[in-house]
Amino acid sequence: MGYKTVCMRAALMLSAALFVPSLVLAMPSLSLSEAERLARIDDPATLRFQELAEARREAAISASQLPDPMLIVEVMDVARDGFTVEDDSMTQLRLGIRQTFPRGDSRRFASERELAMAQAEEARSSNAERAAIRAVRRAYLSLYNQRAVLEVLKQSQPLFEDLREITEREFASGFADQQDLLRAELELDRLHDRLLNTQAQESAALAQLSRWVGLEAVARPLPSDFPELSEPTGTLLAHPLLAAEQAIVDAGAHGIELSRQGYKPQWSVELTYGTPTERGMGMPDRMSAMVMVDLPLFTRQRQDRDLSASVHQREAAQYAWHEQVREMQRQLEESQARWRQLSERERGFVERLIPQAKANAEAAEHGYRNRTVDFTAYVRARLIELDTQIDAIGIATARRLEQVDLLYLLGEDA
């Protein structure tokens, strides 16, 4: 292999090494709205409830139909001693059809009950979509939080490295003792450990978000600004979970009406056409019609019990609705209280604490360089500034996470 060939390959490898990071940097950032859109695509939970709703609608159509007619084929009055059908003038071949008509309006109520359950499945599908959006928002905010903390730690690393260098110079000049030098190295090592811990949490957040948006999307960078969420605009009573519970209550009401149909008779109509097997006798063909009706006379142990069971089921569904309302109301009140408190704390960090911590650190650094502030006070000021920035990121994230829960409970404009 010639020298020119080696140089050419090395140049190509170097170009590729420089080109790949530029491609990563050129990738569009993954916004929160884009992550939500990706989470909505082919969500298994949402699709499952949609299929169940479609199954209920198909069952409603089936329940509204008459039972299939029955075909009757009969050999009538066969002689016992010969079992022949050709030489007996009494034997007949009969062909008929029977149609049964279910009790009262049982078909209509059975169909309406299935339609109500289809509405319940549709509401569960809407709730699954809301839950998916809540999950992807929480995962996105968690990843954003870890990357923001990671950026603060990386920006602080040169400051602590400068602190160690300053301490080394002061120690060499006799203006600092060995404990100050060890403390500077310790704080730098602790900062490195925090970096490693935050990177591990970032990897976990990446894995959680990739479950919703995919590996390709999660590899994209995030926007520089903290994501903002829309304000809740709906009401708790319009939540899909409550709609699903209400649909079950409605299905229970239809079940009560269906049970009441058990007190009504069921009818069957039968038409038959008979012909004699011995044609030489000149006997004519015959037609028959028959109406059958059952008599629900003894209802105490069946119809009464069925109706009572349906009433209890409907009442249980109503209690389940009230229980769901109480639980969601509790969640709403707790989230609103935490959201208001975190909003106030976030304003406090932005308007007062972060500027004060930064000014305090700069003043401590200036005093330490002029030997008017000791080493311990300077280190404490830097750590306070770092912790204040990280706490501000955590509070901003927590406030948005509470808002995510509020949006799940109350809904928002599309």
C-alpha positions as CSV (number, residue, x, y, z in Angstrom):
1,M,0.0,0.0,0.0
2,G,1.5,3.3,-1.1
3,Y,2.1,6.4,1.0
4,K,-0.5,8.4,-1.1
5,T,-3.1,5.7,-0.5
6,V,-2.5,5.7,3.2
7,C,-2.8,9.5,3.4
8,M,-6.0,9.4,1.3
9,R,-7.6,6.8,3.6
10,A,-6.6,8.8,6.7
11,A,-8.0,11.9,5.2
12,L,-11.3,10.1,4.5
13,M,-11.5,8.7,8.0
14,L,-10.8,12.2,9.5
15,S,-13.5,13.7,7.3
16,A,-16.0,11.1,8.4
17,A,-15.1,11.6,12.0
18,L,-15.8,15.3,11.7
19,F,-18.9,14.8,9.5
20,V,-20.8,12.5,11.9
21,P,-20.9,14.9,14.9
22,S,-21.9,17.6,12.5
23,L,-24.9,15.4,11.4
24,V,-25.8,14.9,15.1
25,L,-25.7,18.6,15.7
26,A,-27.7,19.3,12.6
27,M,-30.5,17.0,13.6
28,P,-33.7,19.0,14.5
29,S,-34.5,19.2,18.2
30,L,-37.2,17.0,19.7
31,S,-39.9,19.3,21.0
32,L,-42.5,18.2,23.5
33,S,-45.3,18.5,21.0
34,E,-43.4,16.3,18.6
35,A,-42.8,13.7,21.3
36,E,-46.6,13.8,22.1
37,R,-47.4,13.2,18.4
38,L,-45.1,10.2,18.2
39,A,-46.6,8.8,21.4
40,R,-50.1,8.9,19.9
41,I,-49.0,6.8,16.9
42,D,-49.9,3.1,17.3
43,D,-50.3,3.2,21.1
44,P,-51.2,-0.4,22.0
45,A,-53.5,0.6,25.0
46,T,-55.5,3.0,22.9
47,L,-55.9,0.6,20.0
48,R,-56.9,-2.2,22.4
49,F,-59.8,-0.3,23.8
50,Q,-60.8,0.9,20.3
51,E,-61.0,-2.8,19.2
52,L,-63.0,-3.7,22.2
53,A,-65.4,-0.8,21.4
54,E,-65.8,-2.1,17.8
55,A,-66.5,-5.6,19.1
56,R,-69.2,-4.2,21.4
57,R,-70.8,-2.4,18.5
58,E,-70.8,-5.5,16.4
59,A,-72.4,-7.4,19.3
60,A,-75.1,-4.8,19.5
61,I,-76.1,-5.4,15.9
62,S,-76.2,-9.1,16.6
63,A,-78.2,-8.8,19.7
64,S,-80.9,-6.8,17.9
65,Q,-81.6,-9.6,15.4
66,L,-84.2,-12.4,15.6
67,P,-82.9,-15.9,16.3
68,D,-82.1,-18.0,13.3
69,P,-85.2,-20.0,12.1
70,M,-85.2,-23.7,12.6
71,L,-85.7,-26.2,9.8
72,I,-88.0,-29.1,10.6
73,V,-87.8,-32.4,8.8
74,E,-90.1,-35.1,10.2
75,V,-91.2,-38.6,9.3
76,M,-94.6,-39.0,11.0
77,D,-96.6,-42.1,12.1
78,V,-94.2,-44.8,11.0
79,A,-95.6,-48.3,11.8
80,R,-93.7,-49.9,14.7
81,D,-93.9,-53.5,13.4
82,G,-92.3,-52.9,9.9
83,F,-90.5,-49.6,10.0
84,T,-91.4,-49.1,6.4
85,V,-92.6,-45.8,5.0
86,E,-93.7,-46.9,1.5
87,D,-96.7,-49.2,2.1
88,D,-98.3,-47.5,5.0
89,S,-101.1,-45.0,4.3
90,M,-100.7,-43.3,7.7
91,T,-97.0,-42.4,7.3
92,Q,-96.2,-38.8,6.2
93,L,-93.1,-36.9,5.4
94,R,-93.2,-33.3,6.8
95,L,-91.1,-30.3,6.1
96,G,-91.4,-27.1,8.1
97,I,-89.9,-24.0,9.6
98,R,-90.0,-22.5,13.1
99,Q,-89.3,-19.0,14.1
100,T,-88.9,-17.8,17.7
101,F,-89.6,-14.3,18.9
102,P,-87.8,-13.3,22.1
103,R,-89.5,-11.9,25.1
104,G,-90.9,-8.4,24.8
105,D,-88.3,-5.8,23.8
106,S,-85.4,-7.9,25.0
107,R,-83.6,-7.6,21.6
108,R,-83.7,-3.8,21.8
109,F,-82.5,-3.6,25.4
110,A,-79.7,-6.1,24.8
111,S,-78.5,-4.1,21.9
112,E,-78.7,-0.8,23.9
113,R,-76.7,-2.5,26.7
114,E,-74.0,-3.5,24.2
115,L,-73.9,0.0,22.8
116,A,-73.5,1.5,26.3
117,M,-70.5,-0.8,26.9
118,A,-69.1,0.3,23.5
119,Q,-69.2,3.8,24.8
120,A,-67.4,2.7,27.9
121,E,-64.6,1.2,25.8
122,E,-64.4,4.4,23.7
123,A,-64.0,6.4,26.9
124,R,-61.3,4.0,28.1
125,S,-59.6,4.5,24.8
126,S,-59.7,8.3,25.3
127,N,-58.3,7.8,28.8
128,A,-55.5,5.6,27.5
129,E,-54.6,8.4,25.1
130,R,-54.5,10.9,27.9
131,A,-52.4,8.6,30.0
132,A,-50.0,8.1,27.2
133,I,-49.6,11.8,26.8
134,R,-49.1,12.2,30.5
135,A,-46.4,9.5,30.5
136,V,-44.5,10.9,27.6
137,R,-44.6,14.4,29.1
138,R,-43.3,13.1,32.4
139,A,-40.5,11.2,30.6
140,Y,-39.6,14.2,28.5
141,L,-39.5,16.5,31.5
142,S,-37.4,14.0,33.4
143,L,-34.9,13.8,30.6
144,Y,-34.9,17.6,30.2
145,N,-34.3,17.9,34.0
146,Q,-31.3,15.6,33.9
147,R,-29.7,17.3,30.9
148,A,-30.2,20.7,32.5
149,V,-28.6,19.5,35.7
150,L,-25.8,17.9,33.7
151,E,-25.2,21.2,31.9
152,V,-24.9,23.2,35.2
153,L,-22.5,20.6,36.5
154,K,-20.4,20.8,33.4
155,Q,-20.3,24.6,33.6
156,S,-19.3,24.5,37.2
157,Q,-16.5,22.0,36.6
158,P,-14.0,24.7,35.3
159,L,-14.8,26.9,38.3
160,F,-13.8,24.1,40.7
161,E,-10.7,23.3,38.6
162,D,-9.7,27.0,38.9
163,L,-10.4,26.8,42.6
164,R,-7.9,23.9,42.9
165,E,-5.3,25.7,40.8
166,I,-5.7,28.8,42.9
167,T,-5.4,26.7,46.1
168,E,-2.3,25.0,44.7
169,R,-0.6,28.4,44.0
170,E,-1.7,29.7,47.4
171,F,-0.3,26.5,49.1
172,A,3.0,26.9,47.2
173,S,3.2,30.5,48.3
174,G,2.4,29.7,51.9
175,F,-0.9,31.4,52.0
176,A,-3.0,28.2,52.2
177,D,-2.6,25.1,54.2
178,Q,-2.7,21.4,53.1
179,Q,-6.3,21.0,54.4
180,D,-7.4,23.7,51.9
181,L,-5.7,21.9,49.1
182,L,-7.3,18.6,50.1
183,R,-10.7,20.3,50.3
184,A,-10.4,21.7,46.8
185,E,-9.5,18.3,45.4
186,L,-12.3,16.7,47.4
187,E,-14.9,19.1,46.0
188,L,-13.7,18.5,42.5
189,D,-14.0,14.8,42.9
190,R,-17.4,15.1,44.4
191,L,-18.5,17.2,41.4
192,H,-17.2,14.5,39.1
193,D,-19.2,11.9,41.0
194,R,-22.3,14.1,40.7
195,L,-21.7,14.2,37.0
196,L,-21.5,10.4,36.8
197,N,-24.7,10.0,38.8
198,T,-26.6,12.5,36.7
199,Q,-25.4,10.8,33.5
200,A,-26.8,7.5,34.8
201,Q,-30.1,9.1,35.6
202,E,-30.1,10.7,32.1
203,S,-29.6,7.2,30.6
204,A,-32.6,5.9,32.5
205,A,-34.7,8.9,31.4
206,L,-33.6,8.3,27.8
207,A,-34.8,4.7,28.0
208,Q,-38.1,5.7,29.5
209,L,-38.8,8.3,26.7
210,S,-37.7,5.9,24.0
211,R,-40.5,3.6,25.0
212,W,-42.9,6.3,23.6
213,V,-41.0,8.0,20.8
214,G,-38.6,5.4,19.6
215,L,-34.8,5.2,19.6
216,E,-34.3,7.4,16.5
217,A,-36.3,10.3,18.0
218,V,-34.8,10.1,21.4
219,A,-31.3,10.5,19.9
220,R,-32.2,14.0,18.8
221,P,-31.2,17.0,21.0
222,L,-33.7,18.8,23.1
223,P,-34.5,22.5,22.8
224,S,-32.6,25.0,24.9
225,D,-35.6,26.5,26.6
226,F,-37.5,24.7,29.3
227,P,-40.8,23.4,27.8
228,E,-44.0,25.2,28.7
229,L,-47.4,23.5,28.9
230,S,-50.8,24.8,28.1
231,E,-53.3,25.7,30.8
232,P,-56.0,23.2,31.9
233,T,-59.3,24.2,30.3
234,G,-61.7,21.4,31.0
235,T,-63.6,20.1,34.0
236,L,-63.2,17.0,36.1
237,L,-66.6,15.6,35.3
238,A,-65.7,15.5,31.7
239,H,-62.9,13.1,32.3
240,P,-63.0,9.9,30.2
241,L,-62.7,7.6,33.2
242,L,-65.9,9.1,34.6
243,A,-67.5,8.8,31.2
244,A,-66.6,5.1,31.2
245,E,-68.1,4.6,34.6
246,Q,-71.3,6.5,33.6
247,A,-71.6,4.3,30.5
248,I,-71.4,1.2,32.7
249,V,-74.2,2.7,34.8
250,D,-76.3,3.2,31.7
251,A,-75.5,-0.4,30.7
252,G,-76.8,-1.5,34.1
253,A,-80.0,0.5,33.5
254,H,-80.5,-1.3,30.2
255,G,-79.8,-4.6,32.0
256,I,-82.6,-3.9,34.4
257,E,-85.0,-3.4,31.6
258,L,-83.7,-6.5,29.9
259,S,-84.4,-8.5,33.1
260,R,-88.0,-7.1,33.2
261,Q,-88.6,-8.7,29.8
262,G,-88.3,-12.0,31.5
263,Y,-91.8,-11.6,32.8
264,K,-93.1,-11.5,29.3
265,P,-93.8,-14.7,27.2
266,Q,-91.6,-15.9,24.4
267,W,-93.4,-16.9,21.2
268,S,-92.6,-19.4,18.5
269,V,-94.4,-20.0,15.2
270,E,-94.1,-23.2,13.3
271,L,-95.4,-23.9,9.7
272,T,-95.1,-27.4,8.2
273,Y,-96.0,-29.1,5.0
274,G,-96.8,-32.9,5.0
275,T,-97.2,-35.4,2.2
276,P,-98.2,-39.1,2.5
277,T,-95.6,-41.7,1.6
278,E,-98.2,-44.0,-0.2
279,R,-99.3,-42.0,-3.2
280,G,-101.9,-44.7,-4.5
281,M,-104.5,-43.9,-2.0
282,G,-105.2,-40.4,-3.4
283,M,-104.6,-38.7,0.0
284,P,-104.0,-35.0,-0.3
285,D,-100.9,-33.1,1.0
286,R,-101.5,-31.3,4.3
287,M,-100.3,-28.1,5.9
288,S,-100.1,-27.3,9.6
289,A,-99.5,-24.2,11.7
290,M,-98.6,-24.1,15.3
291,V,-98.0,-21.3,17.9
292,M,-96.1,-22.0,21.0
293,V,-95.8,-19.7,24.0
294,D,-94.0,-20.2,27.3
295,L,-95.8,-19.2,30.5
296,P,-93.6,-17.3,33.0
297,L,-95.9,-18.1,35.9
298,F,-93.4,-19.1,38.6
299,T,-91.1,-16.1,38.7
300,R,-90.0,-16.1,42.3
301,Q,-86.8,-18.1,41.9
302,R,-85.7,-16.9,38.4
303,Q,-87.2,-13.7,37.0
304,D,-87.4,-12.0,40.4
305,R,-83.8,-13.0,41.1
306,D,-82.5,-11.9,37.7
307,L,-84.2,-8.5,38.2
308,S,-82.8,-8.1,41.7
309,A,-79.3,-9.0,40.5
310,S,-79.5,-6.4,37.7
311,V,-80.6,-3.7,40.2
312,H,-77.7,-4.5,42.5
313,Q,-75.3,-4.4,39.5
314,R,-76.5,-1.1,38.5
315,E,-76.3,0.3,42.0
316,A,-72.7,-1.0,42.3
317,A,-71.8,0.8,39.1
318,Q,-73.3,4.0,40.5
319,Y,-71.2,3.6,43.6
320,A,-68.1,3.0,41.5
321,W,-68.8,6.3,39.7
322,H,-69.0,8.2,42.9
323,E,-65.9,6.5,44.2
324,Q,-64.0,7.5,41.1
325,V,-65.2,11.1,41.4
326,R,-64.0,11.3,45.0
327,E,-60.6,9.8,44.2
328,M,-60.0,12.1,41.2
329,Q,-61.2,15.1,43.2
330,R,-58.6,14.3,45.8
331,Q,-55.9,14.0,43.2
332,L,-57.0,17.3,41.7
333,E,-56.9,19.3,44.9
334,E,-53.5,17.9,45.9
335,S,-52.0,18.6,42.4
336,Q,-53.5,22.2,42.4
337,A,-52.1,22.9,45.9
338,R,-48.6,21.6,45.0
339,W,-48.7,23.4,41.6
340,R,-49.5,26.8,43.2
341,Q,-46.8,26.3,45.8
342,L,-44.2,25.2,43.3
343,S,-45.1,28.2,41.0
344,E,-44.4,30.6,43.9
345,R,-41.2,28.9,44.7
346,E,-40.1,29.0,41.1
347,R,-40.6,32.7,41.0
348,G,-38.6,33.1,44.2
349,F,-35.7,31.2,42.7
350,V,-35.7,33.2,39.5
351,E,-36.2,36.6,41.0
352,R,-34.2,36.4,44.3
353,L,-32.3,33.2,45.1
354,I,-30.4,32.6,41.9
355,P,-29.2,36.2,41.6
356,Q,-28.3,36.3,45.3
357,A,-26.4,33.0,45.2
358,K,-24.4,34.2,42.1
359,A,-23.6,37.6,43.7
360,N,-22.6,35.8,46.9
361,A,-20.2,33.5,45.0
362,E,-18.6,36.3,43.0
363,A,-18.1,38.4,46.2
364,A,-16.6,35.4,48.0
365,E,-14.2,34.7,45.1
366,H,-13.2,38.4,45.0
367,G,-12.6,38.3,48.8
368,Y,-10.7,35.1,48.6
369,R,-8.4,36.4,45.9
370,N,-7.8,39.5,48.0
371,R,-7.3,37.3,51.1
372,T,-10.2,38.9,53.0
373,V,-12.4,35.7,52.9
374,D,-11.1,32.3,54.0
375,F,-11.1,29.2,51.8
376,T,-14.0,27.5,53.6
377,A,-16.3,30.5,53.0
378,Y,-15.4,30.6,49.4
379,V,-16.0,26.9,48.8
380,R,-19.3,27.2,50.7
381,A,-20.4,30.1,48.5
382,R,-19.6,28.1,45.3
383,L,-21.5,25.1,46.5
384,I,-24.5,27.2,47.5
385,E,-24.6,28.7,44.0
386,L,-24.4,25.3,42.4
387,D,-27.0,23.7,44.7
388,T,-29.3,26.7,44.1
389,Q,-29.1,26.3,40.4
390,I,-29.8,22.6,40.6
391,D,-32.7,23.2,43.1
392,A,-34.2,25.8,40.7
393,I,-34.1,23.2,37.9
394,G,-35.8,20.6,40.1
395,I,-38.5,23.0,41.2
396,A,-39.2,24.1,37.6
397,T,-39.5,20.5,36.6
398,A,-41.7,19.5,39.6
399,R,-44.0,22.5,38.8
400,R,-44.4,21.3,35.2
401,L,-44.9,17.7,36.3
402,E,-47.8,18.8,38.5
403,Q,-49.2,20.7,35.6
404,V,-49.0,17.5,33.5
405,D,-51.2,15.8,36.1
406,L,-53.6,18.7,36.0
407,L,-53.9,18.5,32.3
408,Y,-54.6,14.8,32.6
409,L,-57.4,15.4,35.1
410,L,-59.0,18.5,33.6
411,G,-58.1,18.2,29.9
412,E,-56.9,21.0,27.5
413,D,-57.8,22.5,24.2
414,A,-56.5,20.4,21.3
